[in-house]
Amino acid sequence: MKVTGASLPVLSVLVDKSLLRLDENGRYQIHELLRQYAAEQLNQNADEAQQAQADHAAYYLQFLHQRSGDVCGGRQREALNEIRADLDNIRTAWLWAIAHGDAEALQKSGESLGLYYQFLGGYQEGITLFGQATEMLLAQLPSKAADMALLGTQMYEGWYHLRFGRQEGTEACMARIQAIYDRLNIPFLPDYLSDPRAPLSFVALTRGDYATAVSLAEQVRDIAEVQRHPINRQFAYHLLSEAHVGLGEYETAQKYAQQAYAQSLLTEDRWFRAYILNNMGQIAVALGNNRMGKMHFQSSYEIRHDFADPEGMALALVNLGKLALQNQELTEAGDAFQRSCAIYQDINDKGGLAAAKWGLGMVACEQGELVQAQSQFKETLELAVAIDYRPVLFGLLVSIAEFLIKMGQQERPLTLLAHTIHNPKTDHETRQKAQTLLTEMAQKVSSDLLATAKARGESGKLAELTADLGYPLSLPLTIPAPPEPSAPSAKPTVPEGMAVLVEPLTSRELDVLVRLCKGQTNSEIADELGVALGTVKFYTGQIYGKLGVRNRVTAVARARQLNLIPAE
């Protein structure tokens, strides 16, 4: 009515003539064929058509602006449902504002639309629409109106980048935001989230850089206190809690989580409270209170289910799956991870998908389904490496080490565990698990093998270690049979005094070994195989360790004795 100027009596007549239909929600609907006919008639008068489009855009952009406060807290769910009901009209209005370069309209309406896509998992459409707006704003002549609009479009675009594992995209958006604030010399806007350090703190968390995450979150908190910005303060407390969980400082993390929860009650931000509950659940489990942890995870799931937010439900399901796995409730764990995986695939959330697939691999490994575990671990490894998601990546290395131990390997899993323990970006829980497993294995291997593996793990590069895992995770599995006590030990078919290989060489290691035997230098091998010089050195070290030698000459001799290469 407000767009067309039609009066209630006119609308009633149109309903009586079945040209319009009044639905149960009090909204007027028109048949698609009639809509097309009406559009054709309107377009015959260009001025009227243009004015109608402008009125339509103005109404729905104002519609978004009026719900900014509601979406931030208080009437969150109701406001989101209202936006959902008119999303087609809203999308058309947003595109009209872009086409007409209306920076002021984009600024006023951006918060509600940005949060709608963030809260309900519409990341792909969100990044498309906000990316188009950013492109238009950057193409305009510099102005305060364009800058103010960019503060919003870049914030939401940056958050969407994180969902797809594109941390560099987030960093670029936040750098642009900071430059605008510096140029305008204004305090952070009183929007839902306006301090660019908060997303950057989250980026640091995904990279396992907990010290940087803490430093950035403390800056967000301190500035929010001065500027009295409740949402920025809420984010700061939550980020501080997450970072201290990674550091294993659970009591400190619990204090910050409680502060974040109290702040969410003040802001009435029920949607974000679900994230805080997930974090509180993780802390409870770490402190040994599994019952409380499960209650927090379930409460988080219920909130996000109430919002119809797929990502929030999937996150809670991952945490419930981890807890069920810890309690050896494997069927329940598998169901939770499977449901989570399906959701993350649907919304294309890369980090969440890596966590869910890792969980499925752990369940399969516990159930003895080793072929399935191998497949899940391989897929997760590729995904976690691609997006550099360290919390999952280091946990996955420990799971792969456990898997390889079941396959009868020793040196490689020891190397993975040693690297995980030694790497400063490993979170506390993962480091503890790796240390426990390494201690158990140390009782079953020789001191020389243990020392070699630990040295290799501590000096090795993460990229090289993960790259080298692709081969064993692709091989057809040969599950070792349990030893028969009465059977005599088989003797190695090598010269007396020569030990057999504890762990076979990979195909890439054999490639390097053949070239070593030909007398090629490391640089020549690197050029021929198309790899970095450091990678060749890494493989050479692996070869020396498996052959039990210290230099190239003895490596060649040992390889010929073991028939790994033809004798001269």
MILUMMI-404735 format. One record per residue (C-alpha): residue number from 1; residue in one letter; x, y, z. Coordinates in steps of 0.05 Angstrom, whole numbers, plus 32768, in hexadecimal, padded with zeros to 4 digits. Example, Ala and Ser with C-alpha at 12.3 -4.5 7.8 and 13.67 -1.06 7.14 Angstrom:
BEGIN
- num|residu|px|py|pz
- 1|a|80F6|7FA6|809C
- 2|s|8111|7FEB|808F
// end
This chain:
BEGIN
- num|residu|px|py|pz
- 1|m|8000|8000|8000
- 2|k|8037|8030|8012
- 3|v|805D|8022|7FD1
- 4|t|8022|8025|7FA2
- 5|g|7FF7|8057|7FC6
- 6|a|7FBB|8029|7FC0
- 7|s|7F84|8033|7FF4
- 8|l|7F64|7FFB|801C
- 9|p|7F22|8001|7FF5
- 10|v|7F47|7FF9|7FB3
- 11|l|7F6C|7FBC|7FCD
- 12|s|7F2A|7F9F|7FE6
- 13|v|7F0B|7FA6|7FA1
- 14|l|7F48|7F84|7F82
- 15|v|7F41|7F4B|7FB3
- 16|d|7EF6|7F45|7FA4
- 17|k|7F07|7F3F|7F5A
- 18|s|7F3C|7F0A|7F69
- 19|l|7F72|7F36|7F4D
- 20|l|7F94|7F35|7F91
- 21|r|7F93|7F02|7FC9
- 22|l|7F99|7F12|8014
- 23|d|7FC1|7EDA|8036
- 24|e|7FBF|7EC3|807E
- 25|n|7FF7|7EF3|8091
- 26|g|7FD1|7F30|8079
- 27|r|7FFC|7F38|803A
- 28|y|7FE0|7F44|7FF5
- 29|q|7FF6|7F13|7FBF
- 30|i|7FEE|7F18|7F74
- 31|h|7FEF|7EE1|7F41
- 32|e|8031|7EDF|7F1B
- 33|l|8010|7EE8|7ED7
- 34|l|7FEA|7F25|7EF0
- 35|r|802A|7F40|7F0D
- 36|q|804D|7F39|7ECA
- 37|y|8013|7F5B|7EA6
- 38|a|8012|7F94|7ED8
- 39|a|805E|7F9D|7ED0
- 40|e|8056|7FA1|7E85
- 41|q|8021|7FD6|7E8C
- 42|l|804B|7FFE|7EBD
- 43|n|8089|7FFB|7E91
- 44|q|8063|801D|7E59
- 45|n|806D|805D|7E80
- 46|a|80B7|8063|7E90
- 47|d|80AF|809C|7EC2
- 48|e|8079|8077|7EEA
- 49|a|80A1|8036|7EE8
- 50|q|80E0|8059|7F02
- 51|q|80B9|807C|7F39
- 52|a|8098|803B|7F4E
- 53|q|80DC|8019|7F52
- 54|a|80F8|8053|7F7B
- 55|d|80BD|8052|7FAB
- 56|h|80C3|8006|7FB1
- 57|a|810D|800B|7FC2
- 58|a|8104|8044|7FF2
- 59|y|80CE|801E|8018
- 60|y|80F5|7FDD|8020
- 61|l|8138|7FFE|8030
- 62|q|8114|8026|8066
- 63|f|80F3|7FE4|807B
- 64|l|8139|7FC8|8088
- 65|h|8151|8007|80AB
- 66|q|8116|8005|80DB
- 67|r|812A|7FBF|80F2
- 68|s|8173|7FCD|8100
- 69|g|8169|7FD2|814B
- 70|d|813B|7F95|814C
- 71|v|816C|7F68|8127
- 72|c|81A4|7F7C|8157
- 73|g|817C|7F66|8194
- 74|g|8137|7F62|81B2
- 75|r|810C|7F4F|8176
- 76|q|8142|7F2A|8151
- 77|r|811B|7EED|813B
- 78|e|80DC|7F15|812A
- 79|a|8103|7F48|8101
- 80|l|8128|7F11|80DB
- 81|n|80E7|7EEF|80CA
- 82|e|80CB|7F32|80B1
- 83|i|8108|7F3B|8084
- 84|r|8103|7EF3|806C
- 85|a|80BA|7EFD|8058
- 86|d|80CD|7F39|802B
- 87|l|8112|7F23|8015
- 88|d|8102|7F25|7FCA
- 89|n|80EA|7F6D|7FD0
- 90|i|8126|7F7E|7FFD
- 91|r|8157|7F60|7FCC
- 92|t|8139|7F88|7F93
- 93|a|813C|7FC8|7FBC
- 94|w|8185|7FBC|7FCF
- 95|l|8198|7FB1|7F86
- 96|w|8172|7FF0|7F73
- 97|a|819B|8018|7FA6
- 98|i|81DC|7FFB|7F88
- 99|a|81C6|800B|7F41
- 100|h|81B6|8053|7F55
- 101|g|81F3|805E|7F80
- 102|d|81CB|806C|7FBF
- 103|a|8201|8066|7FF4
- 104|e|81D6|8084|802B
- 105|a|819F|8050|8020
- 106|l|81D2|8018|8021
- 107|q|81EF|8031|8062
- 108|k|81AB|8035|8085
- 109|s|8192|7FF2|806D
- 110|g|81D4|7FCB|806E
- 111|e|81D5|7FB6|80B7
- 112|s|8192|7F91|80B6
- 113|l|81A0|7F6E|8074
- 114|g|81E7|7F5D|8087
- 115|l|81D1|7F3F|80C9
- 116|y|8199|7F19|80A7
- 117|y|81CA|7EF3|807B
- 118|q|81FB|7EEB|80B4
- 119|f|81C6|7ED1|80E5
- 120|l|81A4|7EA1|80B5
- 121|g|81DE|7E84|808E
- 122|g|81D3|7EA9|804C
- 123|y|821D|7EB7|8043
- 124|q|8221|7EAC|7FF8
- 125|e|81E9|7EDC|7FE7
- 126|g|8201|7F0C|801C
- 127|i|8248|7F10|8001
- 128|t|822D|7F19|7FBA
- 129|l|81FE|7F53|7FCC
- 130|f|822E|7F75|7FFB
- 131|g|8267|7F6B|7FCA
- 132|q|823F|7F8E|7F93
- 133|a|8231|7FC7|7FC2
- 134|t|827A|7FCE|7FD4
- 135|e|828E|7FCE|7F8B
- 136|m|825D|8006|7F7C
- 137|l|8273|802F|7FB8
- 138|l|82BD|8029|7FA7
- 139|a|82AE|803F|7F60
- 140|q|828D|8080|7F78
- 141|l|82B2|80C0|7F83
- 142|p|82CC|80C1|7FCB
- 143|s|8299|80DB|7FFC
- 144|k|8285|80D5|8044
- 145|a|8244|80B3|8030
- 146|a|8269|807D|8009
- 147|d|829B|8074|8042
- 148|m|8263|806C|8075
- 149|a|8240|8038|804A
- 150|l|8281|8013|8040
- 151|l|828A|800B|808B
- 152|g|824D|7FDE|808A
- 153|t|8255|7FB9|8049
- 154|q|829E|7FA8|8058
- 155|m|828E|7F8F|809F
- 156|y|825A|7F5D|8087
- 157|e|8282|7F4A|8049
- 158|g|82BD|7F3C|8077
- 159|w|8294|7F0E|80A3
- 160|y|827A|7EE8|8067
- 161|h|82C1|7EDE|804E
- 162|l|82D0|7EBA|8090
- 163|r|8298|7E89|8083
- 164|f|82BA|7E74|8043
- 165|g|82FF|7E6E|8063
- 166|r|831A|7EAD|8040
- 167|q|833E|7ECF|8079
- 168|e|8365|7EFC|8049
- 169|g|8323|7F17|8030
- 170|t|830D|7F27|8077
- 171|e|8350|7F4A|8085
- 172|a|8349|7F74|8046
- 173|c|8302|7F8A|805A
- 174|m|8318|7F9C|80A1
- 175|a|8354|7FC3|8087
- 176|r|8325|7FED|805B
- 177|i|82F7|7FF9|8096
- 178|q|8331|8010|80C3
- 179|a|834A|803F|808C
- 180|i|8305|805F|8088
- 181|y|8300|8069|80D3
- 182|d|8346|8088|80D3
- 183|r|8334|80B5|8099
- 184|l|82F2|80CD|80B6
- 185|n|830E|80D0|80FD
- 186|i|82CD|80B8|811C
- 187|p|82BE|8084|8153
- 188|f|82A5|8040|8140
- 189|l|825D|8041|8128
- 190|p|8227|8029|8159
- 191|d|8217|7FEF|812A
- 192|y|8211|7FA6|813D
- 193|l|825D|7F9D|8136
- 194|s|828A|7FD5|811E
- 195|d|82D0|7FC9|8139
- 196|p|82FA|7FA8|8102
- 197|r|8328|7F89|8136
- 198|a|82F1|7F58|814A
- 199|p|82F0|7F32|8108
- 200|l|833C|7F35|8107
- 201|s|833D|7F15|814C
- 202|f|8311|7EDE|8130
- 203|v|8341|7ED5|80F5
- 204|a|837A|7ECC|8127
- 205|l|8351|7E96|814B
- 206|t|8349|7E6F|810A
- 207|r|8395|7E72|8101
- 208|g|83A4|7E5B|8147
- 209|d|83C4|7E9D|8158
- 210|y|83A5|7EA3|819D
- 211|a|83D3|7ED9|81B7
- 212|t|83C0|7F08|817D
- 213|a|8376|7EF6|8186
- 214|v|837B|7F0B|81CF
- 215|s|839F|7F4B|81BF
- 216|l|836D|7F61|818B
- 217|a|8331|7F4D|81B6
- 218|e|834D|7F76|81F0
- 219|q|8352|7FB2|81C3
- 220|v|8309|7FA8|81AD
- 221|r|82F4|7FA3|81F6
- 222|d|831B|7FE1|820C
- 223|i|8301|800D|81D4
- 224|a|82BA|7FF3|81DE
- 225|e|82BE|8006|8227
- 226|v|82D3|804D|8216
- 227|q|829F|8054|81DE
- 228|r|8269|802F|8205
- 229|h|825C|7FFF|81CC
- 230|p|8237|7FC3|81E8
- 231|i|823B|7F95|81AB
- 232|n|8285|7FA0|81A0
- 233|r|8290|7F92|81EA
- 234|q|8266|7F52|81E5
- 235|f|8291|7F3A|81AB
- 236|a|82D1|7F4B|81D0
- 237|y|82BF|7F21|820D
- 238|h|82AC|7EE7|81E1
- 239|l|82EC|7EEA|81B8
- 240|l|8315|7EEE|81F8
- 241|s|82F3|7EB0|8212
- 242|e|82FE|7E8A|81D1
- 243|a|8348|7E9D|81D0
- 244|h|8354|7E88|8218
- 245|v|8333|7E45|8209
- 246|g|8367|7E3B|81D3
- 247|l|839D|7E4D|8205
- 248|g|8381|7E1B|8237
- 249|e|8373|7E52|826A
- 250|y|832D|7E3A|8279
- 251|e|831E|7E61|82B8
- 252|t|832F|7EA2|8295
- 253|a|8306|7E8C|8259
- 254|q|82CC|7E7D|8286
- 255|k|82CF|7EC2|82A5
- 256|y|82CC|7EE4|8260
- 257|a|8295|7EB5|8248
- 258|q|826B|7EC9|8284
- 259|q|8277|7F12|8275
- 260|a|8264|7F07|822C
- 261|y|8224|7EE3|8242
- 262|a|8211|7F1C|8272
- 263|q|821D|7F4F|823A
- 264|s|81F0|7F27|820B
- 265|l|81B8|7F2C|823D
- 266|l|81C0|7F78|823E
- 267|t|81C1|7F7D|81F2
- 268|e|8189|7F4A|81EC
- 269|d|81B2|7F29|81B6
- 270|r|8196|7EE3|81BB
- 271|w|81B5|7ECD|8179
- 272|f|81FD|7EDC|818F
- 273|r|81EF|7EBE|81D3
- 274|a|81ED|7E7A|81B0
- 275|y|8237|7E82|819E
- 276|i|8247|7E93|81E6
- 277|l|8222|7E55|81FE
- 278|n|824C|7E2A|81CF
- 279|n|828B|7E48|81EC
- 280|m|8271|7E3E|8233
- 281|g|8263|7DF6|8222
- 282|q|82AA|7DEB|8209
- 283|i|82C6|7E09|8249
- 284|a|8298|7DDD|8274
- 285|v|82B0|7D9E|8250
- 286|a|82F9|7DB3|8257
- 287|l|82EE|7DBC|82A2
- 288|g|82CF|7D76|82A7
- 289|n|8285|7D89|82AA
- 290|n|826A|7D63|826E
- 291|r|8221|7D68|8285
- 292|m|8225|7DB4|8288
- 293|g|8249|7DB6|8246
- 294|k|8212|7D8E|8224
- 295|m|81DD|7DBC|8241
- 296|h|8200|7DF9|8224
- 297|f|8207|7DD9|81E0
- 298|q|81BE|7DC5|81DE
- 299|s|81A8|7E0A|81F4
- 300|s|81D2|7E28|81BC
- 301|y|81B2|7DF9|818A
- 302|e|816C|7E0A|81A1
- 303|i|8178|7E55|8199
- 304|r|8192|7E4E|8153
- 305|h|815B|7E1C|8141
- 306|d|8129|7E50|8158
- 307|f|8149|7E82|8129
- 308|a|814D|7E4F|80F1
- 309|d|8198|7E5E|80EE
- 310|p|81BB|7E23|80CD
- 311|e|8202|7E36|80DF
- 312|g|81F2|7E3D|8129
- 313|m|81CF|7DF9|812A
- 314|a|820A|7DD9|8106
- 315|l|823D|7DF6|8137
- 316|a|8216|7DDC|8173
- 317|l|8211|7D98|8152
- 318|v|825D|7D95|8149
- 319|n|8267|7DA3|8193
- 320|l|8232|7D70|81A6
- 321|g|8253|7D3E|8178
- 322|k|8298|7D49|8198
- 323|l|827A|7D3F|81DD
- 324|a|8256|7CFF|81C8
- 325|l|8297|7CE5|81A9
- 326|q|82BC|7CF4|81E9
- 327|n|8287|7CCB|820E
- 328|q|828E|7C93|81DB
- 329|e|8245|7C9E|81C5
- 330|l|825A|7C91|817D
- 331|t|8216|7C8B|815C
- 332|e|81FF|7CCD|817B
- 333|a|8241|7CEE|8168
- 334|g|823D|7CD6|8120
- 335|d|81F6|7CEF|8119
- 336|a|8209|7D34|8134
- 337|f|8245|7D3B|8106
- 338|q|821E|7D22|80CA
- 339|r|81E6|7D54|80D5
- 340|s|8218|7D8C|80DF
- 341|c|823F|7D78|80A0
- 342|a|81FF|7D7B|8076
- 343|i|81EF|7DC1|808F
- 344|y|8235|7DDC|8085
- 345|q|8237|7DC0|803E
- 346|d|81F5|7DE2|802F
- 347|i|820B|7E27|8046
- 348|n|8253|7E1E|802D
- 349|d|8274|7E2D|8070
- 350|k|82BA|7E12|8066
- 351|g|82D4|7E14|80AD
- 352|g|8296|7DF3|80C9
- 353|l|8297|7DBE|8094
- 354|a|82E0|7DAD|80A5
- 355|a|82CC|7DA5|80EF
- 356|a|8291|7D78|80DE
- 357|k|82B8|7D4B|80AE
- 358|w|82EF|7D44|80E1
- 359|g|82BC|7D2D|8113
- 360|l|82A1|7CF9|80E2
- 361|g|82E7|7CE0|80D8
- 362|m|82F3|7CD8|8123
- 363|v|82B2|7CB2|812C
- 364|a|82C3|7C83|80F2
- 365|c|8308|7C77|810F
- 366|e|82EB|7C66|8153
- 367|q|82B9|7C36|8132
- 368|g|82F0|7C13|810C
- 369|e|82D7|7C2C|80C9
- 370|l|831D|7C3E|80B3
- 371|v|830F|7C46|8069
- 372|q|82D9|7C79|8078
- 373|a|8306|7C9B|80AC
- 374|q|833E|7CA0|8079
- 375|s|8310|7CC1|8046
- 376|q|82F4|7CF3|8078
- 377|f|8339|7D05|8092
- 378|k|8353|7D10|804C
- 379|e|8319|7D3E|8039
- 380|t|831F|7D64|807B
- 381|l|836A|7D6D|8072
- 382|e|8362|7D8A|802D
- 383|l|832C|7DBA|8045
- 384|a|834F|7DD0|8085
- 385|v|8390|7DDD|8060
- 386|a|836C|7E04|8029
- 387|i|834D|7E34|805B
- 388|d|8387|7E31|808E
- 389|y|8357|7E1F|80C6
- 390|r|838A|7E0E|80FD
- 391|p|835D|7DF7|8136
- 392|v|8341|7DC0|810A
- 393|l|8383|7DB3|80E6
- 394|f|83AC|7DA4|8125
- 395|g|8374|7D7A|8143
- 396|l|8370|7D54|8102
- 397|l|83BB|7D45|8103
- 398|v|83B1|7D22|8146
- 399|s|8376|7CFA|812A
- 400|i|839F|7CE7|80EC
- 401|a|83D8|7CD1|811A
- 402|e|83A7|7CA4|8140
- 403|f|838F|7C89|80FD
- 404|l|83D5|7C7A|80E4
- 405|i|83E6|7C57|8126
- 406|k|83AB|7C28|8118
- 407|m|83CB|7C1C|80D4
- 408|g|840B|7C04|80F6
- 409|q|8435|7C43|80E8
- 410|q|8462|7C61|811C
- 411|e|8491|7C97|8103
- 412|r|845F|7CC2|80DC
- 413|p|842B|7CC5|8115
- 414|l|8462|7CD6|8147
- 415|t|847A|7D0E|8119
- 416|l|8433|7D2A|8113
- 417|l|8429|7D28|815E
- 418|a|846D|7D49|816C
- 419|h|845E|7D81|813B
- 420|t|8419|7D8D|8159
- 421|i|8436|7D91|819F
- 422|h|846F|7DBE|818A
- 423|n|8447|7DEE|815E
- 424|p|8435|7E2E|8185
- 425|k|83F2|7E35|8160
- 426|t|83D6|7DF3|817A
- 427|d|839E|7DFD|81AC
- 428|h|83A6|7DE3|81F3
- 429|e|8375|7DA9|81EE
- 430|t|8393|7D8E|81AE
- 431|r|83DA|7D94|81CA
- 432|q|83C6|7D6C|8207
- 433|k|83A7|7D35|81DE
- 434|a|83E4|7D32|81B1
- 435|q|8412|7D2F|81ED
- 436|t|83EA|7CF6|820C
- 437|l|83EC|7CCE|81CC
- 438|l|8437|7CDB|81C2
- 439|t|8445|7CC4|8209
- 440|e|841F|7C83|81FC
- 441|m|8444|7C76|81BB
- 442|a|8488|7C85|81DA
- 443|q|8482|7C46|8203
- 444|k|847B|7C1C|81C4
- 445|v|84B3|7C35|8197
- 446|s|84FE|7C39|819A
- 447|s|851E|7C76|81B8
- 448|d|8542|7C84|8176
- 449|l|8501|7C83|814E
- 450|l|84DF|7CAF|8182
- 451|a|8518|7CE1|8181
- 452|t|851A|7CE3|8135
- 453|a|84CF|7CED|812E
- 454|k|84CD|7D23|8163
- 455|a|8507|7D49|8144
- 456|r|84E5|7D45|8100
- 457|g|84A2|7D5B|811B
- 458|e|84BE|7D96|8141
- 459|s|84E7|7DAF|8107
- 460|g|84B6|7D9E|80CF
- 461|k|848A|7DD1|80AC
- 462|l|843F|7DC9|80B3
- 463|a|8434|7DD1|8068
- 464|e|8466|7D9A|8059
- 465|l|844A|7D6B|808D
- 466|t|8403|7D73|8074
- 467|a|8418|7D6D|802B
- 468|d|843B|7D2C|803B
- 469|l|83FB|7D10|8059
- 470|g|83D6|7D10|8017
- 471|y|83F8|7CD0|8000
- 472|p|83EB|7CA2|803C
- 473|l|83A3|7CBB|8040
- 474|s|8399|7CA8|7FF7
- 475|l|83B5|7C61|7FFA
- 476|p|8388|7C24|7FFB
- 477|l|8386|7C0D|8043
- 478|t|83A9|7BCE|8059
- 479|i|8393|7BC5|80A1
- 480|p|83C8|7B9F|80C8
- 481|a|83B2|7B5C|80E2
- 482|p|83BB|7B4F|812D
- 483|p|83FC|7B2A|813B
- 484|e|83F8|7AE0|814A
- 485|p|8420|7AD0|8189
- 486|s|8434|7A8A|8172
- 487|a|844C|7A9F|812E
- 488|p|8498|7AA7|8127
- 489|s|84B1|7AEC|8116
- 490|a|84BE|7AF7|80CD
- 491|k|8506|7B07|80BB
- 492|p|8514|7B43|8090
- 493|t|852E|7B33|804A
- 494|v|8568|7B62|8051
- 495|p|85B1|7B58|8064
- 496|e|85BE|7B43|80AC
- 497|g|85C2|7B7D|80DC
- 498|m|8597|7BA9|80AF
- 499|a|8553|7BBD|80CB
- 500|v|8515|7BBE|809E
- 501|l|84EF|7BFF|8095
- 502|v|84C0|7C0E|80CF
- 503|e|8497|7C3A|80A0
- 504|p|8496|7C36|8054
- 505|l|84AD|7C6F|8028
- 506|t|8477|7C97|8005
- 507|s|8476|7C9C|7FBA
- 508|r|8491|7CE3|7FBE
- 509|e|84C9|7CCD|7FEC
- 510|l|84DB|7C96|7FBA
- 511|d|84DC|7CCA|7F83
- 512|v|850E|7CF3|7FAB
- 513|l|8536|7CB5|7FBF
- 514|v|853F|7C9F|7F76
- 515|r|855B|7CE4|7F65
- 516|l|8588|7CE3|7FA2
- 517|c|85A5|7CA1|7F88
- 518|k|85B0|7CC2|7F44
- 519|g|85DC|7CF6|7F67
- 520|q|85AE|7D31|7F5A
- 521|t|85B3|7D6D|7F89
- 522|n|8579|7D85|7FB2
- 523|s|856F|7DC0|7F83
- 524|e|856E|7D92|7F46
- 525|i|853B|7D64|7F68
- 526|a|850F|7DA0|7F7A
- 527|d|8510|7DB9|7F32
- 528|e|8501|7D75|7F15
- 529|l|84C7|7D66|7F45
- 530|g|84AC|7DAD|7F43
- 531|v|84B0|7DB8|7F8E
- 532|a|84D3|7DE8|7FBE
- 533|l|851A|7DDB|7FD5
- 534|g|8501|7DD8|801D
- 535|t|84D0|7DA2|8009
- 536|v|8509|7D77|7FED
- 537|k|8530|7D80|802D
- 538|f|84F3|7D6B|8054
- 539|y|84EA|7D2B|802B
- 540|t|8535|7D1D|8030
- 541|g|8530|7D20|807C
- 542|q|84F4|7CF1|807A
- 543|i|851C|7CC0|804F
- 544|y|8559|7CC2|807D
- 545|g|852D|7CB5|80BA
- 546|k|8509|7C7A|809B
- 547|l|854A|7C5B|8081
- 548|g|856D|7C68|80C3
- 549|v|85A6|7C8F|80A4
- 550|r|85C5|7CD4|80AA
- 551|n|85DF|7CE6|8066
- 552|r|85D5|7CDC|801C
- 553|v|860B|7CA8|8011
- 554|t|85F1|7C78|8045
- 555|a|85AA|7C86|802E
- 556|v|85BA|7C6E|7FE8
- 557|a|85DE|7C30|8003
- 558|r|85A5|7C1F|8033
- 559|a|8571|7C28|7FFC
- 560|r|8595|7BF6|7FCF
- 561|q|859D|7BC4|8007
- 562|l|8551|7BC8|8014
- 563|n|8544|7BC1|7FC8
- 564|l|8521|7C04|7FC7
- 565|i|8548|7C15|7F88
- 566|p|856D|7BE8|7F57
- 567|a|85B4|7BD6|7F68
- 568|e|85EB|7BF0|7F3A
// end
